[in-house]
Amino acid sequence: GPPKPPLGTCLLLRPGPFSRLVRELCLLFTRGVDYRWQRLALMALQEAAEAFIVRLLEDAYLCSLHARRVTLFPKDLQLVRRLRGPEWGGI
């Protein structure tokens, strides 16, 4: 079977597509400079990104429950980002 990830690492996204996305964004923001990425750096970035997104979605779902809905709406995500402030990707 496929190799098992190191202990304590349970990623939600496949590492390959995430790595390609990071490299593509890096090219975009560095105006074409092709930086090399260490595998552990990509893994750390992916863990942090996934943790951030999961926490954002959890908080947004709490907002939808507060509004007595079980469906997550874009306005729930917008409210969470607004409440968190600019340092957390908010307005």
Buried (B, 14 or more C-beta within 10 A) or exposed (E): EEEEEEEEEEEEEEBEEBBEEBBEEBEEEEEEEEEEEEEEEBBEBBBEBBEEEEEBBEBBBEBBEEEEEEEBEEEBBBBBBEEBEEEEEEE
